[in-house]
Amino acid sequence: MTQHLVALVDVNSFYASCERAFDPTLAGKPVVVLSNNDGCAVAMSPEAKQLGITVGAPWFKLAPAAGQMGLLARSSNYELYGDMSHRFLQIIGEHSAQVEKYSIDEAFASISSSPGQASTWAQGLRQEIAERLGLPVGIGLGQTKTLAKLANLAAKKLAEMNGVCVWEGLAGDYREQVLARLPVQQIWGIGSRTANKLAAMGIDTAGQLRDADPPMIRRRLGVPVMRSLLELRGQSCIELEDAREFHDSLVFSRSFSSPVTTCEVMEQVLTSYAQRACTRLNTRASEARTLTAWAMTSWHSSKAFESPSVTLSLPAPSNDPVVLSRAAKALLPKITAGTRYTKAGITLTDLSPAGVQPTLDVLSDPQQEHSLGPLLHQVRNKVGTDSIGLGRGGLRMPAEWEMRREMMSPRYTTRWEEMLTVHAT
Protein backbone atom coordinates (compact mmCIF):
# COMPACT_ATOMS: atom_id res chain seq x y z
CA MET A 1 0.00 0.00 0.00
CA THR A 2 1.36 3.42 -0.97
CA GLN A 3 1.85 5.84 1.91
CA HIS A 4 3.69 9.06 2.68
CA LEU A 5 7.10 8.30 4.18
CA VAL A 6 9.90 10.46 5.53
CA ALA A 7 13.49 9.40 4.87
CA LEU A 8 16.47 10.47 6.96
CA VAL A 9 19.71 10.20 4.97
CA ASP A 10 22.79 10.39 7.16
CA VAL A 11 26.46 10.15 6.12
CA ASN A 12 28.47 7.79 8.31
CA SER A 13 31.47 9.49 10.00
CA PHE A 14 31.09 12.45 7.62
CA TYR A 15 34.39 14.31 8.07
CA ALA A 16 36.46 11.13 7.99
CA SER A 17 34.46 9.80 5.05
CA CYS A 18 35.11 13.00 3.05
CA GLU A 19 38.84 12.52 3.65
CA ARG A 20 38.65 8.88 2.54
CA ALA A 21 36.68 9.72 -0.60
CA PHE A 22 39.79 11.34 -2.09
CA ASP A 23 42.51 9.34 -0.32
CA PRO A 24 41.95 5.58 -0.65
CA THR A 25 45.00 4.88 1.54
CA LEU A 26 42.85 5.90 4.53
CA ALA A 27 40.31 3.10 3.91
CA GLY A 28 40.04 0.71 6.83
CA LYS A 29 42.44 2.72 8.98
CA PRO A 30 41.73 4.70 12.15
CA VAL A 31 41.40 8.37 11.19
CA VAL A 32 40.72 11.43 13.36
CA VAL A 33 39.84 14.91 12.12
CA LEU A 34 41.16 17.67 14.36
CA SER A 35 39.66 20.94 15.55
CA ASN A 36 40.96 24.45 14.86
CA ASN A 37 44.72 24.71 15.35
CA ASP A 38 44.90 20.90 15.39
CA GLY A 39 43.86 20.94 19.03
CA CYS A 40 41.65 17.91 19.60
CA ALA A 41 39.65 15.21 17.82
CA VAL A 42 36.26 16.40 16.56
CA ALA A 43 35.43 13.42 14.34
CA MET A 44 36.60 9.83 14.10
CA SER A 45 36.32 6.94 11.68
CA PRO A 46 34.72 3.74 13.05
CA GLU A 47 38.19 2.23 13.41
CA ALA A 48 39.33 5.18 15.54
CA LYS A 49 36.25 4.82 17.73
CA GLN A 50 37.12 1.15 18.25
CA LEU A 51 40.47 2.30 19.66
CA GLY A 52 38.55 4.18 22.34
CA ILE A 53 39.19 7.66 20.95
CA THR A 54 36.41 10.09 21.82
CA VAL A 55 35.42 13.59 20.73
CA GLY A 56 37.59 16.15 22.50
CA ALA A 57 40.63 13.90 22.92
CA PRO A 58 43.69 16.26 22.77
CA TRP A 59 45.95 15.56 19.81
CA PHE A 60 49.12 16.23 21.82
CA LYS A 61 48.18 13.23 23.98
CA LEU A 62 47.31 11.02 21.01
CA ALA A 63 50.28 11.96 18.82
CA PRO A 64 53.07 10.08 20.73
CA ALA A 65 51.25 6.74 20.35
CA ALA A 66 49.68 7.43 16.93
CA GLY A 67 52.32 5.49 15.00
CA GLN A 68 52.02 2.46 17.23
CA MET A 69 48.21 2.51 16.96
CA GLY A 70 48.28 3.18 13.21
CA LEU A 71 46.28 6.32 13.88
CA LEU A 72 46.20 8.95 11.13
CA ALA A 73 45.19 12.59 11.62
CA ARG A 74 43.86 15.26 9.28
CA SER A 75 43.33 18.94 9.98
CA SER A 76 39.74 20.12 9.55
CA ASN A 77 39.06 20.97 5.91
CA TYR A 78 35.74 22.79 6.18
CA GLU A 79 35.78 24.05 2.61
CA LEU A 80 35.89 20.45 1.36
CA TYR A 81 33.28 19.25 3.85
CA GLY A 82 30.90 22.11 3.01
CA ASP A 83 31.10 21.43 -0.73
CA MET A 84 30.64 17.69 -0.28
CA SER A 85 27.57 18.41 1.87
CA HIS A 86 26.14 20.58 -0.92
CA ARG A 87 26.69 17.81 -3.48
CA PHE A 88 25.14 15.26 -1.10
CA LEU A 89 21.97 17.39 -0.88
CA GLN A 90 21.86 17.83 -4.65
CA ILE A 91 21.80 14.06 -5.21
CA ILE A 92 19.00 13.60 -2.67
CA GLY A 93 17.09 16.37 -4.46
CA GLU A 94 17.28 14.33 -7.68
CA HIS A 95 15.38 11.52 -5.92
CA SER A 96 12.83 13.51 -3.88
CA ALA A 97 10.69 16.56 -4.57
CA GLN A 98 11.03 17.80 -0.98
CA VAL A 99 14.34 17.85 0.88
CA GLU A 100 15.19 19.50 4.19
CA LYS A 101 18.82 19.97 5.19
CA TYR A 102 19.02 19.08 8.87
CA SER A 103 22.78 19.36 9.38
CA ILE A 104 25.97 19.22 7.35
CA ASP A 105 25.69 15.42 7.07
CA GLU A 106 21.94 14.78 7.44
CA ALA A 107 18.86 15.51 5.39
CA PHE A 108 15.17 14.58 5.47
CA ALA A 109 13.38 13.70 2.24
CA SER A 110 9.77 12.92 1.42
CA ILE A 111 8.51 10.07 -0.78
CA SER A 112 5.20 8.30 -1.46
CA SER A 113 5.74 4.57 -1.63
CA SER A 114 4.98 1.16 -0.19
CA PRO A 115 7.51 -0.14 2.37
CA GLY A 116 8.96 -2.59 -0.18
CA GLN A 117 9.36 0.05 -2.88
CA ALA A 118 10.77 2.48 -0.32
CA SER A 119 13.56 0.03 0.49
CA THR A 120 14.43 -0.25 -3.20
CA TRP A 121 14.36 3.55 -3.54
CA ALA A 122 16.67 3.95 -0.54
CA GLN A 123 19.14 1.32 -1.75
CA GLY A 124 19.30 3.07 -5.12
CA LEU A 125 19.93 6.45 -3.49
CA ARG A 126 22.55 4.94 -1.18
CA GLN A 127 24.36 3.37 -4.13
CA GLU A 128 24.30 6.58 -6.17
CA ILE A 129 25.76 8.65 -3.32
CA ALA A 130 28.50 6.04 -2.92
CA GLU A 131 29.29 6.01 -6.65
CA ARG A 132 29.23 9.77 -7.21
CA LEU A 133 30.71 11.00 -3.94
CA GLY A 134 32.33 7.99 -2.32
CA LEU A 135 30.35 8.60 0.88
CA PRO A 136 28.72 5.78 2.90
CA VAL A 137 25.22 6.61 4.14
CA GLY A 138 22.53 5.08 6.30
CA ILE A 139 18.88 5.67 5.40
CA GLY A 140 15.93 5.27 7.74
CA LEU A 141 12.33 5.66 6.61
CA GLY A 142 9.13 6.01 8.60
CA GLN A 143 5.74 7.70 8.60
CA THR A 144 7.15 10.52 10.74
CA LYS A 145 10.46 12.27 11.28
CA THR A 146 10.84 10.65 14.69
CA LEU A 147 10.28 7.15 13.31
CA ALA A 148 12.68 7.90 10.43
CA LYS A 149 15.31 8.79 13.05
CA LEU A 150 14.70 5.48 14.85
CA ALA A 151 14.92 3.56 11.56
CA ASN A 152 18.13 5.37 10.66
CA LEU A 153 19.64 4.33 13.99
CA ALA A 154 18.81 0.70 13.19
CA ALA A 155 20.15 1.03 9.63
CA LYS A 156 23.53 2.19 10.93
CA LYS A 157 23.81 -0.14 13.94
CA LEU A 158 22.56 -3.46 12.50
CA ALA A 159 24.70 -4.98 9.74
CA GLU A 160 21.84 -7.15 8.44
CA MET A 161 19.95 -3.98 7.44
CA ASN A 162 22.57 -3.26 4.75
CA GLY A 163 22.36 0.47 5.48
CA VAL A 164 18.59 0.82 4.96
CA CYS A 165 15.68 0.37 7.37
CA VAL A 166 11.99 1.02 6.69
CA TRP A 167 10.23 1.19 10.06
CA GLU A 168 6.85 0.08 8.73
CA GLY A 169 8.55 -2.80 6.91
CA LEU A 170 9.76 -4.37 10.17
CA ALA A 171 7.76 -7.10 11.87
CA GLY A 172 5.37 -5.72 14.49
CA ASP A 173 6.84 -7.73 17.37
CA TYR A 174 10.36 -6.62 16.42
CA ARG A 175 9.30 -2.96 16.48
CA GLU A 176 7.81 -3.47 19.93
CA GLN A 177 11.07 -4.99 21.15
CA VAL A 178 13.04 -2.01 19.85
CA LEU A 179 10.73 0.51 21.51
CA ALA A 180 10.74 -1.47 24.77
CA ARG A 181 14.56 -1.48 24.90
CA LEU A 182 15.34 1.99 23.52
CA PRO A 183 16.10 4.55 26.28
CA VAL A 184 13.80 7.54 26.01
CA GLN A 185 16.77 9.90 25.78
CA GLN A 186 17.70 8.41 22.39
CA ILE A 187 14.45 9.65 20.89
CA TRP A 188 14.94 12.62 18.60
CA GLY A 189 14.19 15.84 20.49
CA ILE A 190 14.38 14.35 24.00
CA GLY A 191 17.33 15.80 25.90
CA SER A 192 18.81 14.68 29.19
CA ARG A 193 16.77 17.12 31.30
CA THR A 194 13.51 16.02 29.71
CA ALA A 195 14.56 12.38 30.05
CA ASN A 196 15.11 12.92 33.78
CA LYS A 197 11.64 14.43 34.13
CA LEU A 198 10.13 11.51 32.21
CA ALA A 199 12.02 9.05 34.42
CA ALA A 200 10.49 10.68 37.48
CA MET A 201 7.11 9.91 35.91
CA GLY A 202 8.08 6.26 35.39
CA ILE A 203 8.76 6.67 31.65
CA ASP A 204 12.19 5.27 30.75
CA THR A 205 11.77 3.82 27.26
CA ALA A 206 10.44 4.89 23.87
CA GLY A 207 7.60 2.38 24.19
CA GLN A 208 6.51 3.81 27.52
CA LEU A 209 6.48 7.34 26.10
CA ARG A 210 4.44 6.22 23.09
CA ASP A 211 1.86 4.63 25.38
CA ALA A 212 1.61 7.61 27.76
CA ASP A 213 -1.42 9.93 27.87
CA PRO A 214 -0.87 12.83 25.40
CA PRO A 215 -2.82 15.52 27.34
CA MET A 216 -0.92 14.62 30.53
CA ILE A 217 2.44 14.83 28.74
CA ARG A 218 1.48 18.17 27.22
CA ARG A 219 0.36 19.53 30.58
CA ARG A 220 3.51 18.47 32.42
CA LEU A 221 6.24 18.69 29.76
CA GLY A 222 4.85 20.86 26.97
CA VAL A 223 3.84 20.54 23.32
CA PRO A 224 7.24 19.43 21.88
CA VAL A 225 7.32 16.26 24.01
CA MET A 226 3.69 15.51 23.18
CA ARG A 227 4.59 15.81 19.50
CA SER A 228 7.35 13.23 19.97
CA LEU A 229 4.81 10.90 21.61
CA LEU A 230 2.35 11.26 18.73
CA GLU A 231 5.11 10.84 16.16
CA LEU A 232 6.05 7.53 17.81
CA ARG A 233 2.44 6.49 17.15
CA GLY A 234 2.85 7.31 13.46
CA GLN A 235 1.01 10.64 13.55
CA SER A 236 3.08 13.26 11.72
CA CYS A 237 3.41 16.44 13.81
CA ILE A 238 6.77 17.80 12.62
CA GLU A 239 6.55 18.71 8.96
CA LEU A 240 9.46 18.97 6.55
CA GLU A 241 10.65 22.52 6.01
CA ASP A 242 11.48 23.73 2.52
CA ALA A 243 13.93 26.13 4.17
CA ARG A 244 15.25 26.24 7.68
CA GLU A 245 14.07 29.15 9.79
CA PHE A 246 15.93 32.42 9.32
CA HIS A 247 18.86 32.65 11.75
CA ASP A 248 19.01 35.92 13.66
CA SER A 249 22.75 35.96 14.31
CA LEU A 250 26.05 35.07 12.67
CA VAL A 251 29.42 34.53 14.35
CA PHE A 252 32.88 34.36 12.78
CA SER A 253 35.61 33.61 15.30
CA ARG A 254 38.94 31.81 15.31
CA SER A 255 41.72 30.96 17.75
CA PHE A 256 45.13 32.24 16.73
CA SER A 257 48.04 29.90 16.03
CA SER A 258 50.24 32.46 17.83
CA PRO A 259 49.07 35.27 20.18
CA VAL A 260 48.30 38.72 18.79
CA THR A 261 49.98 41.42 20.86
CA THR A 262 49.76 44.67 18.85
CA CYS A 263 46.96 46.95 17.68
CA GLU A 264 48.33 46.85 14.14
CA VAL A 265 48.01 43.07 13.87
CA MET A 266 44.63 43.12 15.63
CA GLU A 267 43.40 45.60 13.01
CA GLN A 268 44.45 43.09 10.37
CA VAL A 269 42.55 40.35 12.21
CA LEU A 270 39.36 42.38 12.65
CA THR A 271 39.34 43.61 9.06
CA SER A 272 39.85 40.09 7.74
CA TYR A 273 37.19 38.57 10.01
CA ALA A 274 34.66 41.29 9.19
CA GLN A 275 35.08 40.59 5.48
CA ARG A 276 34.70 36.84 6.01
CA ALA A 277 31.56 37.45 8.03
CA CYS A 278 30.36 39.65 5.17
CA THR A 279 30.88 36.75 2.76
CA ARG A 280 28.64 34.58 4.92
CA LEU A 281 26.00 37.33 4.99
CA ASN A 282 26.01 37.46 1.20
CA THR A 283 25.77 33.67 1.03
CA ARG A 284 22.55 34.00 3.03
CA ALA A 285 21.43 37.05 1.03
CA SER A 286 21.03 38.91 4.33
CA GLU A 287 22.13 42.09 6.10
CA ALA A 288 23.05 42.94 9.68
CA ARG A 289 22.03 45.93 11.77
CA THR A 290 24.29 45.30 14.79
CA LEU A 291 27.96 44.29 15.00
CA THR A 292 29.93 43.14 18.03
CA ALA A 293 33.71 42.78 17.83
CA TRP A 294 35.59 41.04 20.61
CA ALA A 295 38.93 39.53 21.57
CA MET A 296 40.09 37.43 24.48
CA THR A 297 43.19 36.15 26.22
CA SER A 298 43.68 32.55 27.31
CA TRP A 299 41.83 31.26 30.35
CA HIS A 300 45.01 29.37 31.21
CA SER A 301 47.32 32.39 31.21
CA SER A 302 49.09 33.33 34.42
CA LYS A 303 47.81 36.88 33.94
CA ALA A 304 44.26 38.06 34.55
CA PHE A 305 41.76 37.09 31.86
CA GLU A 306 40.80 39.91 29.48
CA SER A 307 38.00 40.04 26.93
CA PRO A 308 37.42 43.52 25.49
CA SER A 309 34.37 43.97 23.27
CA VAL A 310 32.40 46.67 21.52
CA THR A 311 28.88 46.65 20.07
CA LEU A 312 27.71 49.08 17.42
CA SER A 313 24.34 49.69 15.78
CA LEU A 314 24.89 50.43 12.10
CA PRO A 315 23.06 53.39 10.54
CA ALA A 316 21.17 50.91 8.36
CA PRO A 317 21.21 47.14 7.73
CA SER A 318 24.31 46.31 5.70
CA ASN A 319 26.29 43.49 4.15
CA ASP A 320 28.98 45.80 2.84
CA PRO A 321 32.57 44.79 3.72
CA VAL A 322 33.76 48.39 4.07
CA VAL A 323 30.96 49.29 6.50
CA LEU A 324 31.50 46.16 8.59
CA SER A 325 35.30 46.51 8.59
CA ARG A 326 35.10 50.11 9.80
CA ALA A 327 32.66 49.11 12.53
CA ALA A 328 34.86 46.22 13.67
CA LYS A 329 37.84 48.53 14.15
CA ALA A 330 35.95 50.32 16.91
CA LEU A 331 37.42 47.62 19.17
CA LEU A 332 41.01 48.81 18.63
CA PRO A 333 41.00 51.54 21.33
CA LYS A 334 40.21 48.80 23.87
CA ILE A 335 43.16 46.62 22.80
CA THR A 336 46.13 46.82 25.17
CA ALA A 337 49.52 46.60 23.44
CA GLY A 338 51.61 43.77 24.83
CA THR A 339 48.62 41.70 25.98
CA ARG A 340 48.61 38.19 24.47
CA TYR A 341 45.22 37.79 22.80
CA THR A 342 44.53 34.21 21.67
CA LYS A 343 41.13 34.57 19.98
CA ALA A 344 38.90 37.18 18.36
CA GLY A 345 35.59 37.27 16.59
CA ILE A 346 32.83 39.20 14.89
CA THR A 347 29.18 38.68 15.88
CA LEU A 348 26.44 40.04 13.62
CA THR A 349 22.91 40.29 14.99
CA ASP A 350 19.53 41.74 14.05
CA LEU A 351 19.75 40.08 10.64
CA SER A 352 17.20 40.57 7.91
CA PRO A 353 16.90 39.49 4.26
CA ALA A 354 18.89 41.80 1.98
CA GLY A 355 16.87 44.64 0.50
CA VAL A 356 13.83 44.18 2.74
CA GLN A 357 14.49 47.42 4.65
CA PRO A 358 14.99 50.32 2.21
CA THR A 359 17.79 52.69 3.18
CA LEU A 360 17.40 56.46 3.16
CA ASP A 361 19.99 58.15 0.96
CA VAL A 362 21.32 60.18 3.88
CA LEU A 363 22.09 56.98 5.81
CA SER A 364 23.65 54.95 3.01
CA ASP A 365 27.38 54.63 2.50
CA PRO A 366 28.58 55.72 -0.96
CA GLN A 367 30.46 52.49 -1.65
CA GLN A 368 27.43 50.38 -0.76
CA GLU A 369 25.85 51.50 -4.02
CA HIS A 370 28.64 49.62 -5.82
CA SER A 371 27.59 46.31 -4.19
CA LEU A 372 31.10 45.46 -3.01
CA GLY A 373 29.86 42.66 -0.77
CA PRO A 374 28.22 40.57 -3.53
CA LEU A 375 31.15 41.37 -5.86
CA LEU A 376 33.75 40.06 -3.38
CA HIS A 377 31.54 37.04 -2.76
CA GLN A 378 31.44 36.24 -6.49
CA VAL A 379 35.22 36.60 -6.87
CA ARG A 380 35.93 34.38 -3.86
CA ASN A 381 33.52 31.73 -5.11
CA LYS A 382 35.29 31.69 -8.45
CA VAL A 383 38.98 31.85 -7.50
CA GLY A 384 39.16 31.07 -3.78
CA THR A 385 38.42 32.46 -0.31
CA ASP A 386 41.79 34.18 0.09
CA SER A 387 41.98 35.58 -3.44
CA ILE A 388 40.80 39.12 -2.64
CA GLY A 389 40.24 41.43 0.29
CA LEU A 390 40.04 45.08 1.31
CA GLY A 391 42.65 47.05 3.21
CA ARG A 392 44.48 45.06 5.86
CA GLY A 393 42.11 42.18 5.24
CA GLY A 394 43.57 41.61 1.78
CA LEU A 395 46.30 39.15 2.73
CA ARG A 396 48.42 37.67 -0.05
CA MET A 397 50.20 35.27 2.28
CA PRO A 398 48.83 33.55 5.41
CA ALA A 399 49.49 35.65 8.50
CA GLU A 400 51.34 34.29 11.55
CA TRP A 401 48.12 34.42 13.58
CA GLU A 402 46.09 32.42 11.05
CA MET A 403 44.67 29.13 12.28
CA ARG A 404 47.22 26.31 12.21
CA ARG A 405 46.19 23.34 10.07
CA GLU A 406 49.40 21.46 9.40
CA MET A 407 47.77 18.19 8.32
CA MET A 408 45.03 19.53 6.07
CA SER A 409 44.22 17.62 2.91
CA PRO A 410 43.79 19.49 -0.41
CA ARG A 411 40.47 21.22 -1.12
CA TYR A 412 39.83 18.86 -4.01
CA THR A 413 36.43 20.15 -5.13
CA THR A 414 36.74 23.93 -4.77
CA ARG A 415 40.31 24.85 -5.83
CA TRP A 416 41.60 24.24 -9.35
CA GLU A 417 45.18 24.09 -8.16
CA GLU A 418 44.30 21.44 -5.56
CA MET A 419 42.27 19.11 -7.77
CA LEU A 420 43.03 15.41 -7.53
CA THR A 421 45.46 14.22 -10.21
CA VAL A 422 44.88 10.74 -11.63
CA HIS A 423 47.81 9.01 -13.34
CA ALA A 424 47.23 6.27 -15.92
CA THR A 425 49.14 3.06 -15.34
Buried (B, 14 or more C-beta within 10 A) or exposed (E): EEEEBBBBBBBBBBBBBBBBBBBEEBEEBBBBBBBBBBBBBBBBBBBBBEBEBEEEBEBEEBEEEBEEBEBBBBBBBBBBBBBBBEBBBEBBEEBBEBBBBBEBBBBBBBBEBBBEBBBEBBBEBBEBBBEEBBBBBBBBBBBBBBBBBBBBBBBBEEEEBEBBBBBBBBEEEEBEEBBEEBEBBEBBBBEEEBBEBBBEBEBBBBBBBBEBEBEEBBEBBEEBBBBBBBBBBBEBBBEBEEEEEEEEEBEBBBBBBBBBBEBEBBBBBBBBBBBBBBBBBBEBEBBBBBBBBBBBBBEEEEEEEBEBBBBBEBBBBBBBBBBBBBBBBBBBEBBEEEBBBBBBBBBBBBBBEBEEEEBEEEEBBEBBEEBBBBEBBEEBBEEBBBEBBBBBBBEEEEBEBBBBBEBBBBBBBBBEEBEEEEEEE
